[in-house]
Amino acid sequence: MTRPDPDGRCAAAPCPPAGTRTAPGRWSAFLATFLAVAVLVLHGCGGGGLGSGGTGAPLALTSGTVTGFGSVIVDGVSYDDRQADVQVDDPFGAFRRAEARLGHQVEIEFDAQGVPRVIRVGAQLLGQVDAVLGAGRFRVLGREVVANADPRAGPITVLDGYVSPAAIAAGQWVEVHGFDTANDALQATRVQRLAAAPLFVRATGRIESLERRFDTDTFRLAGGPTVLVPPVALRLPRGTDLAVGQRVTVLGPASEVRTPLGQVLVTAGLVAVRAEPGLGQVITLAGRVSGVQATSLLIGGRVVEFEPAVVEPAGGLGDGVYARIEGEVLAGGRLRARAIRVRSAIGAGGEDVELRGNVTGLSGDGRRFSVRGVSVEVPLGVVPRDCPSGQLAEGVYVEVTARLGLGTLEARQIACRAESPGVIVTRQGVVGSIDVLRQQFVLQAPAPGGSPQRVEWSALTFFRDLDPTAGSFDGRSVEVDGQLRAADGVLEARRVRPRD
């Protein structure tokens, strides 16, 4: 723990700069409102902390980057998400419905049968770009972010709202997903530009150093901002004492972010200590490894012990390579690896994005379309296979393998397929005949003469920028992803998003 030096100033970076007041009275009325609402929400949901979801310790846990859809595909492995509860961390420590998108960082919890029960989406940074450091490098809330263009070094960075990393500029508000590197930078897997400043900023990371003075904690996130935690801030789980080495998520009002003396200072409204996996639990991690020795390595700050026989390909490990590691948690948080798959083994092209679903938004020249809300470009020379009349058409079900570049997703292979029972399909149309009590509506086909589709939603359904209980929902043009019920053909909706 760091201490003030003899003249009363802090001898370590986490301490607040000189002249910073730490008394609760410095907080604005906005932050007081934050706390009041947080308490109400937490009482309503039972106070489940970030990373817990109120479900207890899962039997197995997978974390990584979303690299495709059909079911959700994480680091090249497909997981059946049809019955999974997809959640995003709420600013008040609860959870709410969400959708996984390409490049998102997710955690998947499994039930006793190995079926995903919870998919949790969580950004590592939500804040303002402090500075642009160079090509594909910038800072957010004081932390260096690196956009990746090398498929052997990890998933290519997905850009949402940018045509290239060169368009990222200081002062813009962004949401960043990614994983830690050995030098405490964040290698981005998705950077999304926000249309407006959020109410809250967010940073997830490891506590590097900590100072406690009276009833106020101040700590530094590794490679990131200094965080001031006044006595009125919420801590989850409740009563938790902060400590160096803990991985935490910090949320605080955007209006309270300061940059005294060039360092970023975030005043926390909430600090949540991330739950650590239990002894004997099976987890899967993905990221760039470091400290590689004959039978051990580091990934995300965790020590992994392994036998050379579990590495694919043999001899493929080395500092800086991207790997997917499955193993069992040992005492002290170490991991005994069962399997290590090195990404660079796939070749110079790296891993591709996989998409399975219905074609929507097909351009007139057939060179652009979407699958499951993901836009795909079709280069010259790529010819769809097994398609009716030999070409793509709106609504046809396809399997797509695509190559992700910075700002582009280009198809490498496209094959038309029949809609098999149980697959996730997409239907478009105009909402009508809403029955809120039965949670149903009718989707009127957009083309003249098309058949209407009855749709049901449930607690697992995510509505993007839509409210099915609002009067404005009637008449909206939407896309619905879901599963067709074999008994009556009703579409059980998982995601509903606007088309207009």
C-alpha positions in Angstrom: 0.0 0.0 0.0 1.4 3.4 -0.9 1.8 6.1 1.8 2.0 9.9 1.7 5.5 11.3 1.8 6.6 13.4 4.8 5.3 16.7 3.4 1.8 15.2 3.1 1.9 14.6 -0.7 1.5 11.1 -2.1 4.6 9.2 -3.1 2.7 7.1 -5.6 0.6 7.7 -8.7 -2.8 6.6 -7.3 -2.9 9.4 -4.8 -5.1 12.4 -5.9 -3.2 15.4 -7.2 -2.5 18.2 -4.8 -5.5 20.4 -4.3 -8.0 17.7 -5.0 -10.7 17.7 -2.3 -11.9 14.2 -1.3 -14.8 15.2 1.0 -18.3 14.1 -0.1 -19.3 17.7 -0.3 -17.4 18.1 -3.6 -19.8 15.8 -5.3 -22.4 17.3 -7.6 -26.1 16.9 -7.3 -25.8 14.6 -10.3 -23.6 12.2 -8.4 -26.0 12.2 -5.5 -28.8 11.2 -7.9 -26.6 8.4 -9.2 -26.3 7.0 -5.8 -29.9 7.3 -4.9 -31.0 5.5 -8.1 -28.3 2.9 -7.6 -29.6 2.0 -4.1 -33.2 1.7 -5.4 -32.1 -0.6 -8.3 -29.9 -2.7 -6.1 -32.7 -3.2 -3.6 -35.0 -4.2 -6.4 -32.6 -6.8 -7.9 -31.1 -8.2 -4.7 -27.8 -6.5 -5.1 -26.0 -9.0 -7.3 -22.5 -7.9 -8.1 -20.8 -7.5 -11.4 -19.6 -10.9 -12.6 -22.1 -12.8 -10.5 -25.5 -12.3 -12.1 -27.1 -13.8 -9.1 -26.8 -17.3 -10.4 -24.1 -18.7 -8.1 -20.7 -20.1 -9.3 -21.1 -21.7 -12.7 -19.7 -25.1 -13.4 -17.7 -23.8 -16.3 -16.8 -20.4 -17.7 -15.6 -19.3 -21.1 -14.4 -15.8 -21.9 -13.3 -14.4 -25.2 -14.1 -12.4 -28.3 -17.3 -12.9 -30.4 -16.1 -13.9 -33.9 -19.3 -14.9 -35.6 -23.0 -15.9 -35.4 -25.2 -18.9 -36.2 -25.2 -19.7 -32.7 -22.8 -17.3 -31.0 -19.2 -18.1 -32.0 -16.4 -17.1 -29.6 -12.8 -17.3 -30.7 -13.8 -19.7 -33.5 -15.9 -22.1 -31.2 -19.7 -22.2 -31.7 -22.0 -22.2 -28.6 -25.7 -22.9 -28.7 -27.2 -19.6 -27.4 -30.9 -20.3 -28.1 -31.8 -20.5 -24.4 -29.0 -18.4 -23.0 -29.8 -15.2 -21.1 -27.7 -12.5 -22.8 -26.9 -9.7 -20.4 -24.9 -6.5 -20.2 -23.4 -5.1 -17.0 -25.8 -2.4 -15.8 -24.3 0.9 -14.5 -25.8 0.1 -11.1 -24.3 -3.4 -10.8 -27.4 -5.3 -11.9 -27.9 -6.9 -15.3 -30.2 -6.2 -18.2 -31.0 -7.8 -21.6 -28.5 -7.3 -24.3 -27.2 -8.7 -27.6 -23.7 -10.0 -28.4 -22.1 -8.2 -31.4 -19.1 -8.9 -33.5 -15.9 -8.1 -31.5 -17.7 -8.0 -28.1 -15.9 -9.4 -25.1 -18.2 -12.0 -23.4 -18.3 -14.4 -20.6 -20.4 -17.6 -21.0 -21.6 -19.6 -18.0 -22.8 -23.2 -18.5 -25.3 -25.5 -16.8 -24.6 -29.0 -15.6 -25.3 -30.4 -19.2 -22.8 -28.0 -20.7 -25.4 -25.8 -22.3 -24.8 -22.0 -22.1 -27.2 -20.4 -19.5 -25.8 -16.9 -19.3 -23.8 -14.8 -21.9 -22.5 -11.6 -20.3 -21.3 -8.7 -22.4 -18.9 -6.2 -20.9 -16.9 -3.3 -22.3 -13.5 -2.7 -20.8 -13.6 1.1 -21.4 -16.4 3.6 -21.9 -15.2 7.2 -22.1 -13.6 10.0 -24.0 -10.5 9.7 -26.3 -7.8 11.6 -24.4 -5.3 11.6 -27.2 -4.2 9.9 -30.4 -0.8 8.4 -30.0 -0.1 7.2 -33.5 -1.5 4.9 -36.2 -4.1 2.7 -34.5 -3.1 3.8 -31.0 -5.0 6.2 -28.7 -5.8 6.7 -25.0 -9.2 6.4 -23.3 -9.5 7.4 -19.6 -5.7 7.4 -19.5 -5.3 3.8 -20.9 -3.5 3.1 -24.1 -5.7 1.3 -26.7 -4.3 -0.5 -29.7 -6.3 -1.4 -32.8 -5.1 -4.7 -34.2 -4.7 -5.4 -38.0 -2.7 -8.6 -37.7 -4.9 -11.7 -37.5 -2.1 -13.8 -36.0 -1.9 -11.4 -33.0 -5.6 -11.8 -32.2 -9.0 -10.9 -33.6 -9.0 -7.9 -36.0 -10.5 -4.9 -34.4 -14.1 -4.3 -35.4 -14.8 -0.6 -36.0 -18.4 0.7 -35.5 -18.9 4.3 -36.6 -15.4 4.5 -38.2 -14.1 3.7 -41.6 -10.6 3.3 -40.3 -8.6 3.9 -37.1 -7.3 7.1 -38.7 -10.8 8.6 -38.1 -10.5 8.2 -34.3 -9.8 11.6 -32.8 -9.3 13.2 -29.4 -12.6 14.3 -27.7 -14.7 11.6 -29.2 -16.7 9.3 -26.9 -16.2 5.6 -27.5 -16.9 2.1 -26.1 -14.0 -0.2 -26.3 -13.9 -4.0 -25.9 -10.6 -5.8 -25.7 -8.0 -7.7 -23.7 -5.0 -6.9 -21.6 -1.5 -7.0 -23.1 1.7 -7.6 -21.3 2.5 -3.9 -21.0 -1.0 -3.1 -19.6 -2.3 -1.6 -22.8 -5.7 -2.8 -24.1 -5.7 -4.6 -27.5 -9.1 -3.6 -28.9 -11.5 -6.2 -30.4 -14.2 -3.6 -31.0 -14.3 0.2 -30.9 -17.7 1.8 -31.2 -18.1 5.6 -31.6 -20.9 7.0 -29.4 -23.3 9.6 -30.8 -23.3 11.6 -27.5 -21.5 11.6 -24.2 -22.8 8.9 -21.8 -23.9 9.7 -18.3 -21.3 7.3 -16.9 -17.8 6.3 -17.7 -16.5 2.8 -17.2 -13.1 1.2 -16.7 -12.3 -2.4 -15.9 -8.8 -3.5 -14.8 -6.5 -4.6 -12.1 -5.7 -2.5 -9.0 -2.0 -1.7 -9.4 -1.6 0.4 -6.2 -3.9 1.6 -3.4 -3.9 4.4 -0.9 -6.4 4.8 2.0 -6.6 8.1 3.9 -9.3 8.3 6.5 -12.5 6.9 4.8 -11.5 7.6 1.2 -9.7 5.1 -1.1 -7.6 6.1 -4.0 -6.2 3.5 -6.4 -4.6 3.3 -9.9 -5.8 0.8 -12.5 -2.9 -0.9 -14.2 -2.1 1.3 -17.3 -5.3 3.3 -16.7 -6.8 6.1 -14.6 -6.5 7.1 -11.0 -9.8 6.4 -9.2 -11.1 8.3 -6.2 -13.5 6.3 -4.0 -15.4 8.5 -1.5 -17.1 7.0 1.5 -20.5 7.4 -0.2 -19.6 5.3 -3.3 -21.1 1.8 -3.6 -18.9 -1.2 -3.3 -19.9 -4.6 -4.6 -20.1 -7.1 -3.1 -21.2 -5.0 -0.2 -18.7 -4.5 2.5 -15.8 -5.6 0.3 -12.4 -4.1 1.1 -10.3 -3.1 -1.9 -6.9 -4.6 -2.3 -4.0 -4.5 -4.8 -4.3 -7.2 -7.4 -8.1 -7.3 -7.5 -9.8 -7.0 -10.8 -12.5 -4.3 -10.6 -15.1 -2.4 -12.7 -15.4 1.3 -11.9 -18.3 3.4 -12.9 -18.6 7.1 -12.3 -20.4 10.2 -13.7 -18.8 11.5 -16.9 -19.2 15.0 -15.5 -16.8 14.1 -12.7 -13.8 13.0 -14.8 -10.9 15.4 -14.3 -7.4 15.6 -15.8 -5.3 17.5 -13.2 -1.6 17.6 -14.0 -2.1 15.5 -17.1 -3.4 12.4 -15.3 -7.0 11.1 -15.6 -8.9 11.1 -12.3 -12.3 9.3 -12.1 -14.6 9.8 -9.2 -16.3 6.5 -8.6 -20.0 6.1 -7.9 -19.6 2.3 -7.9 -16.7 -0.1 -7.6 -17.4 -3.8 -8.2 -14.8 -6.4 -7.5 -14.9 -9.1 -10.2 -15.7 -12.6 -8.9 -12.8 -15.0 -9.2 -13.4 -18.6 -10.5 -13.5 -21.2 -7.7 -11.0 -24.0 -7.0 -11.5 -26.9 -9.5 -13.7 -24.8 -11.9 -13.1 -25.3 -15.6 -12.5 -22.0 -17.4 -11.5 -21.0 -21.0 -9.4 -17.8 -21.6 -8.1 -16.2 -24.7 -5.5 -13.5 -25.2 -1.8 -12.9 -25.9 0.5 -14.9 -23.7 3.7 -13.7 -22.1 6.4 -15.1 -19.8 6.4 -18.4 -21.8 8.7 -21.0 -20.2 8.9 -24.8 -20.7 5.8 -25.6 -18.6 4.3 -22.3 -17.7 3.1 -18.9 -19.1 1.0 -15.9 -18.3 -2.3 -14.8 -19.8 -4.3 -11.9 -18.5 -2.1 -11.8 -15.4 -2.9 -15.5 -14.6 -0.2 -18.2 -14.3 -0.9 -21.2 -16.5 0.8 -24.5 -16.0 0.9 -26.9 -18.9 2.5 -30.0 -20.4 3.9 -29.5 -23.9 1.6 -32.2 -25.3 -1.5 -30.0 -24.8 -0.2 -27.3 -27.1 -1.5 -27.2 -30.7 0.6 -27.0 -32.8 3.6 -28.4 -31.0 6.2 -25.7 -30.4 3.7 -23.0 -31.4 3.9 -21.0 -28.1 6.0 -17.9 -27.7 5.7 -14.5 -26.1 3.0 -12.3 -27.8 1.1 -15.1 -29.6 -2.6 -15.2 -29.3 -3.9 -18.4 -27.7 -7.2 -20.0 -26.4 -6.5 -21.9 -23.2 -8.9 -24.3 -21.4 -8.0 -25.5 -17.9 -8.8 -26.2 -14.3 -8.4 -23.6 -11.6 -5.8 -24.5 -8.9 -5.0 -23.0 -5.6 -3.9 -19.4 -5.7 -5.8 -18.8 -9.0 -3.3 -20.7 -11.1 -4.6 -22.7 -14.1 -3.7 -26.2 -15.1 -4.2 -26.3 -18.9 -6.1 -29.1 -20.6 -5.7 -27.6 -24.1 -3.9 -24.7 -25.6 -4.7 -23.7 -29.2 -2.4 -21.1 -30.8 -4.1 -18.8 -33.2 -1.1 -18.3 -35.5 -1.3 -22.0 -36.3 -4.1 -21.3 -38.7 -1.8 -19.5 -41.1 -1.1 -16.0 -42.3 -4.8 -15.4 -43.0 -5.7 -15.9 -39.4 -9.2 -17.0 -38.3 -12.2 -15.9 -40.2 -15.6 -14.6 -39.2 -18.4 -17.2 -39.6 -22.0 -16.1 -40.2 -25.1 -18.3 -40.6 -28.6 -16.8 -41.2 -30.9 -15.1 -43.7 -29.7 -12.5 -46.2 -31.2 -9.0 -45.6 -30.5 -5.6 -47.2 -29.1 -7.1 -50.4 -27.8 -4.3 -52.6 -28.9 -4.0 -56.2 -25.6 -5.2 -57.6 -25.4 -8.1 -55.1 -22.2 -6.9 -53.7 -23.4 -6.0 -50.2 -25.8 -7.7 -47.7 -26.2 -8.4 -44.0 -26.6 -11.6 -42.0 -27.7 -11.3 -38.3 -27.2 -7.6 -38.5 -23.6 -7.8 -39.7 -22.8 -6.1 -43.0 -20.8 -8.2 -45.5 -19.1 -7.1 -48.8 -18.8 -9.5 -51.7 -15.5 -8.9 -53.7 -15.3 -9.7 -57.4 -14.5 -13.3 -57.9 -16.5 -14.6 -54.9 -19.5 -16.5 -56.4 -22.3 -17.8 -54.1 -22.7 -21.6 -54.3 -25.9 -23.7 -54.3 -28.2 -20.7 -54.5 -31.6 -20.7 -56.3 -31.2 -19.3 -59.8 -27.5 -19.2 -59.1 -27.4 -16.0 -57.2 -28.1 -14.4 -53.8 -31.7 -13.3 -53.0 -33.3 -11.4 -50.2 -34.3 -13.8 -47.4 -32.3 -16.8 -48.5 -30.4 -18.7 -45.8 -26.7 -18.7 -46.2 -23.4 -19.8 -44.6 -20.7 -17.2 -44.9 -17.0 -17.3 -44.2 -15.6 -13.8 -44.3 -12.3 -12.0 -43.7 -12.3 -9.1 -41.3 -10.1 -6.1 -42.0 -10.0 -2.7 -40.2 -13.4 -1.3 -41.2 -14.4 -4.0 -43.6 -15.8 -7.6 -43.7 -15.3 -9.3 -47.0 -16.8 -12.6 -47.9 -14.5 -15.4 -48.9 -17.1 -18.1 -49.3 -20.9 -18.0 -49.6 -23.2 -21.0 -49.7 -27.0 -21.1 -49.8 -28.6 -23.7 -47.5 -32.1 -24.9 -46.5 -33.4 -23.6 -43.1 -32.9 -26.6 -40.9 -35.3 -27.1 -37.9 -34.0 -25.2 -34.8 -31.7 -22.7 -36.5 -31.9 -19.0 -35.8 -33.7 -17.3 -38.7 -34.3 -13.6 -39.5 -37.7 -12.2 -40.6 -38.5 -8.7 -41.7 -41.8 -6.7 -41.7 -44.0 -4.2 -40.1 -45.3 -4.7 -36.6 -49.1 -5.0 -36.1 -51.7 -6.7 -33.9 -49.7 -6.3 -30.7 -50.9 -8.2 -27.6 -48.8 -7.0 -24.7 -50.4 -9.4 -22.2 -49.6 -12.5 -24.3 -46.4 -10.9 -25.5 -47.2 -11.4 -29.2 -47.4 -9.4 -32.4 -47.8 -10.0 -36.1 -45.1 -9.2 -38.6 -46.6 -8.1 -41.8 -44.4 -9.1 -44.8 -42.7 -6.1 -46.5 -43.4 -7.4 -50.0 -46.9 -7.4 -51.4 -48.5 -10.8 -51.2 -46.1 -12.0 -48.5 -47.4 -14.1 -45.6 -47.7 -12.6 -42.1 -45.6 -14.1 -39.3 -46.8 -14.4 -35.8 -44.1 -13.5 -33.2 -43.8 -14.2 -29.5 -41.3 -12.5 -27.1 -40.2 -13.6 -23.7 -37.9 -12.4 -20.8 -34.9 -13.5 -23.0 -35.9 -11.3 -25.9 -33.7 -8.2 -26.5 -35.3 -5.1 -28.1 -32.7 -2.7 -29.6 -34.0 0.8 -29.2 -37.5 -0.4 -29.1 -40.2 -0.8 -26.4 -43.0 -3.4 -27.3 -45.3 -1.9 -24.7 -45.1 1.6 -26.2 -47.7 2.8 -28.7 -44.9 3.8 -31.1 -44.0 0.1 -31.6 -47.1 -0.5 -33.7 -46.3 0.2 -37.3 -42.5 0.0 -36.9 -40.4 -1.7 -39.6 -38.3 -4.3 -37.8 -36.0 -7.3 -38.2 -36.6 -10.3 -35.8 -34.0 -13.0 -35.1 -35.5 -16.1 -33.5 -36.4 -19.8 -33.7 -39.5 -21.1 -35.5 -41.6 -23.3 -33.3 -42.1 -26.6 -35.0 -45.7 -27.2 -33.6 -47.3 -24.0 -35.0 -44.7 -22.0 -36.9 -44.6 -19.1 -34.4 -41.3 -17.2 -34.4 -39.9 -17.2 -30.8 -38.0 -13.9 -30.9 -34.5 -13.5 -29.4 -33.6 -10.1 -30.9 -35.8 -7.4 -32.4 -34.1 -4.4 -34.0 -35.5 -1.4 -36.1 -35.1 -1.3 -39.8 -36.0 2.4 -40.2 
